[in-house]
Amino acid sequence: MENRECLKCGSTEFAEGTDYMPIKISKMSMSGGNKIYTFCLDCGEVDSIRIENTEIFRKK
């Protein structure tokens, strides 16, 4: 992780994790992109959320 500081507690220790439910285009869609959370290891404050595989959301 790059050098960053938690805005809530000032810690510099972060980790990444994913949610069990991918974000989908619609309820009927079978494919989705995982949400990747970057969070502070000391207080749990979420620093960022990003989506993997954003190509599935582009209109063809």
Buried (B, 14 or more C-beta within 10 A) or exposed (E): EEEEEBEEEEBEEBEEEEEEEBBBEEEEEEEBBBBBBBBBEBEEEEBEEEBBEEEBEEEE
